Amino acid sequence: MEAIWTSVVAVGGTLLGSVITHVFQRLSARRTEQFTRSEALRQEWIATYTAFAAAVEDYRHGQAARWYRKAADPDGEPFREARDEAHRLRTVARQALYRVKLLTDEAGVARAAELAYRRTQEISYAEEQQEHSSRDQQAREAIEAFVSTAAPLVR
């Protein structure tokens, strides 16, 4: 009879060990999957936020070139080329802005991105050099504010 009880305890212990191992493996797999997903999302945020900052910075430079060419000769070919390039850069920046808005749940990041885009767009509306310099500075500050707002999400 002792041999039967010994066998029952051994089988019970083996089954209990198997169940506990299975439970811990599932928990570990779930944690690994969550970590992998969160890390992939973090990498996507980094790529998106970096691409937006680069695109809006390029757009800012394009807007400045457009403004200076217009001030030099509003009917000249260099202005038309700069205007067309600024329009192309605006499209690239707008696409990057859409990606930021689609990817982030943080309203502050989306607002900061929208503000950086708008401030950059406003550069070419300046009438004189001082206003142009002021708008360019506002755009630079808005881009920096976007980066500062987005940075904590990717750390």
MODELLER restraints for C-alpha pairs under 7 A, 6 or more apart:
rsr = mdl.restraints
at = mdl.atoms
rsr.add(forms.Gaussian(group=physical.xy_distance, feature=features.Distance(at['CA:42:A'], at['CA:154:A']), mean=5.67, stdev=0.5))
rsr.add(forms.Gaussian(group=physical.xy_distance, feature=features.Distance(at['CA:45:A'], at['CA:154:A']), mean=6.69, stdev=0.5))
rsr.add(forms.Gaussian(group=physical.xy_distance, feature=features.Distance(at['CA:46:A'], at['CA:154:A']), mean=6.20, stdev=0.5))
rsr.add(forms.Gaussian(group=physical.xy_distance, feature=features.Distance(at['CA:48:A'], at['CA:99:A']), mean=6.80, stdev=0.5))
rsr.add(forms.Gaussian(group=physical.xy_distance, feature=features.Distance(at['CA:48:A'], at['CA:100:A']), mean=6.21, stdev=0.5))
rsr.add(forms.Gaussian(group=physical.xy_distance, feature=features.Distance(at['CA:49:A'], at['CA:100:A']), mean=6.61, stdev=0.5))
rsr.add(forms.Gaussian(group=physical.xy_distance, feature=features.Distance(at['CA:51:A'], at['CA:96:A']), mean=6.65, stdev=0.5))
rsr.add(forms.Gaussian(group=physical.xy_distance, feature=features.Distance(at['CA:52:A'], at['CA:93:A']), mean=6.48, stdev=0.5))
rsr.add(forms.Gaussian(group=physical.xy_distance, feature=features.Distance(at['CA:52:A'], at['CA:96:A']), mean=4.91, stdev=0.5))
rsr.add(forms.Gaussian(group=physical.xy_distance, feature=features.Distance(at['CA:52:A'], at['CA:97:A']), mean=6.23, stdev=0.5))
rsr.add(forms.Gaussian(group=physical.xy_distance, feature=features.Distance(at['CA:53:A'], at['CA:143:A']), mean=6.60, stdev=0.5))
rsr.add(forms.Gaussian(group=physical.xy_distance, feature=features.Distance(at['CA:55:A'], at['CA:92:A']), mean=6.38, stdev=0.5))
rsr.add(forms.Gaussian(group=physical.xy_distance, feature=features.Distance(at['CA:55:A'], at['CA:93:A']), mean=4.88, stdev=0.5))
rsr.add(forms.Gaussian(group=physical.xy_distance, feature=features.Distance(at['CA:56:A'], at['CA:93:A']), mean=5.19, stdev=0.5))
rsr.add(forms.Gaussian(group=physical.xy_distance, feature=features.Distance(at['CA:56:A'], at['CA:117:A']), mean=6.37, stdev=0.5))
rsr.add(forms.Gaussian(group=physical.xy_distance, feature=features.Distance(at['CA:58:A'], at['CA:89:A']), mean=6.82, stdev=0.5))
rsr.add(forms.Gaussian(group=physical.xy_distance, feature=features.Distance(at['CA:59:A'], at['CA:86:A']), mean=6.37, stdev=0.5))
rsr.add(forms.Gaussian(group=physical.xy_distance, feature=features.Distance(at['CA:59:A'], at['CA:89:A']), mean=4.99, stdev=0.5))
rsr.add(forms.Gaussian(group=physical.xy_distance, feature=features.Distance(at['CA:59:A'], at['CA:90:A']), mean=5.84, stdev=0.5))
rsr.add(forms.Gaussian(group=physical.xy_distance, feature=features.Distance(at['CA:59:A'], at['CA:93:A']), mean=6.70, stdev=0.5))
rsr.add(forms.Gaussian(group=physical.xy_distance, feature=features.Distance(at['CA:60:A'], at['CA:120:A']), mean=5.37, stdev=0.5))
rsr.add(forms.Gaussian(group=physical.xy_distance, feature=features.Distance(at['CA:62:A'], at['CA:82:A']), mean=6.95, stdev=0.5))
rsr.add(forms.Gaussian(group=physical.xy_distance, feature=features.Distance(at['CA:62:A'], at['CA:85:A']), mean=6.65, stdev=0.5))
rsr.add(forms.Gaussian(group=physical.xy_distance, feature=features.Distance(at['CA:62:A'], at['CA:86:A']), mean=4.80, stdev=0.5))
rsr.add(forms.Gaussian(group=physical.xy_distance, feature=features.Distance(at['CA:62:A'], at['CA:89:A']), mean=6.91, stdev=0.5))
rsr.add(forms.Gaussian(group=physical.xy_distance, feature=features.Distance(at['CA:63:A'], at['CA:86:A']), mean=5.64, stdev=0.5))
rsr.add(forms.Gaussian(group=physical.xy_distance, feature=features.Distance(at['CA:63:A'], at['CA:123:A']), mean=6.13, stdev=0.5))
rsr.add(forms.Gaussian(group=physical.xy_distance, feature=features.Distance(at['CA:63:A'], at['CA:124:A']), mean=5.67, stdev=0.5))
rsr.add(forms.Gaussian(group=physical.xy_distance, feature=features.Distance(at['CA:64:A'], at['CA:123:A']), mean=6.89, stdev=0.5))
rsr.add(forms.Gaussian(group=physical.xy_distance, feature=features.Distance(at['CA:64:A'], at['CA:124:A']), mean=6.94, stdev=0.5))
rsr.add(forms.Gaussian(group=physical.xy_distance, feature=features.Distance(at['CA:65:A'], at['CA:82:A']), mean=6.16, stdev=0.5))
rsr.add(forms.Gaussian(group=physical.xy_distance, feature=features.Distance(at['CA:66:A'], at['CA:79:A']), mean=6.13, stdev=0.5))
rsr.add(forms.Gaussian(group=physical.xy_distance, feature=features.Distance(at['CA:66:A'], at['CA:82:A']), mean=4.76, stdev=0.5))
rsr.add(forms.Gaussian(group=physical.xy_distance, feature=features.Distance(at['CA:66:A'], at['CA:83:A']), mean=5.28, stdev=0.5))
rsr.add(forms.Gaussian(group=physical.xy_distance, feature=features.Distance(at['CA:66:A'], at['CA:86:A']), mean=6.66, stdev=0.5))
rsr.add(forms.Gaussian(group=physical.xy_distance, feature=features.Distance(at['CA:66:A'], at['CA:124:A']), mean=6.86, stdev=0.5))
rsr.add(forms.Gaussian(group=physical.xy_distance, feature=features.Distance(at['CA:67:A'], at['CA:124:A']), mean=5.29, stdev=0.5))
rsr.add(forms.Gaussian(group=physical.xy_distance, feature=features.Distance(at['CA:69:A'], at['CA:78:A']), mean=6.21, stdev=0.5))
rsr.add(forms.Gaussian(group=physical.xy_distance, feature=features.Distance(at['CA:69:A'], at['CA:79:A']), mean=4.63, stdev=0.5))
rsr.add(forms.Gaussian(group=physical.xy_distance, feature=features.Distance(at['CA:69:A'], at['CA:82:A']), mean=6.97, stdev=0.5))
rsr.add(forms.Gaussian(group=physical.xy_distance, feature=features.Distance(at['CA:70:A'], at['CA:79:A']), mean=5.28, stdev=0.5))
rsr.add(forms.Gaussian(group=physical.xy_distance, feature=features.Distance(at['CA:73:A'], at['CA:79:A']), mean=6.79, stdev=0.5))
rsr.add(forms.Gaussian(group=physical.xy_distance, feature=features.Distance(at['CA:97:A'], at['CA:113:A']), mean=6.55, stdev=0.5))
rsr.add(forms.Gaussian(group=physical.xy_distance, feature=features.Distance(at['CA:100:A'], at['CA:110:A']), mean=6.64, stdev=0.5))
rsr.add(forms.Gaussian(group=physical.xy_distance, feature=features.Distance(at['CA:101:A'], at['CA:110:A']), mean=5.51, stdev=0.5))
rsr.add(forms.Gaussian(group=physical.xy_distance, feature=features.Distance(at['CA:109:A'], at['CA:146:A']), mean=6.50, stdev=0.5))
rsr.add(forms.Gaussian(group=physical.xy_distance, feature=features.Distance(at['CA:109:A'], at['CA:149:A']), mean=5.84, stdev=0.5))
rsr.add(forms.Gaussian(group=physical.xy_distance, feature=features.Distance(at['CA:109:A'], at['CA:150:A']), mean=5.71, stdev=0.5))
rsr.add(forms.Gaussian(group=physical.xy_distance, feature=features.Distance(at['CA:112:A'], at['CA:145:A']), mean=6.64, stdev=0.5))
rsr.add(forms.Gaussian(group=physical.xy_distance, feature=features.Distance(at['CA:112:A'], at['CA:146:A']), mean=4.81, stdev=0.5))
rsr.add(forms.Gaussian(group=physical.xy_distance, feature=features.Distance(at['CA:113:A'], at['CA:146:A']), mean=5.64, stdev=0.5))
rsr.add(forms.Gaussian(group=physical.xy_distance, feature=features.Distance(at['CA:115:A'], at['CA:142:A']), mean=6.41, stdev=0.5))
rsr.add(forms.Gaussian(group=physical.xy_distance, feature=features.Distance(at['CA:116:A'], at['CA:139:A']), mean=5.94, stdev=0.5))
rsr.add(forms.Gaussian(group=physical.xy_distance, feature=features.Distance(at['CA:116:A'], at['CA:142:A']), mean=4.62, stdev=0.5))
rsr.add(forms.Gaussian(group=physical.xy_distance, feature=features.Distance(at['CA:116:A'], at['CA:143:A']), mean=5.08, stdev=0.5))
rsr.add(forms.Gaussian(group=physical.xy_distance, feature=features.Distance(at['CA:116:A'], at['CA:146:A']), mean=6.94, stdev=0.5))
rsr.add(forms.Gaussian(group=physical.xy_distance, feature=features.Distance(at['CA:119:A'], at['CA:135:A']), mean=7.00, stdev=0.5))
rsr.add(forms.Gaussian(group=physical.xy_distance, feature=features.Distance(at['CA:119:A'], at['CA:138:A']), mean=6.43, stdev=0.5))
rsr.add(forms.Gaussian(group=physical.xy_distance, feature=features.Distance(at['CA:119:A'], at['CA:139:A']), mean=4.71, stdev=0.5))
rsr.add(forms.Gaussian(group=physical.xy_distance, feature=features.Distance(at['CA:120:A'], at['CA:139:A']), mean=4.95, stdev=0.5))
rsr.add(forms.Gaussian(group=physical.xy_distance, feature=features.Distance(at['CA:122:A'], at['CA:135:A']), mean=6.84, stdev=0.5))
rsr.add(forms.Gaussian(group=physical.xy_distance, feature=features.Distance(at['CA:123:A'], at['CA:132:A']), mean=6.08, stdev=0.5))
rsr.add(forms.Gaussian(group=physical.xy_distance, feature=features.Distance(at['CA:123:A'], at['CA:135:A']), mean=5.27, stdev=0.5))
rsr.add(forms.Gaussian(group=physical.xy_distance, feature=features.Distance(at['CA:123:A'], at['CA:136:A']), mean=5.84, stdev=0.5))
rsr.add(forms.Gaussian(group=physical.xy_distance, feature=features.Distance(at['CA:126:A'], at['CA:132:A']), mean=4.99, stdev=0.5))
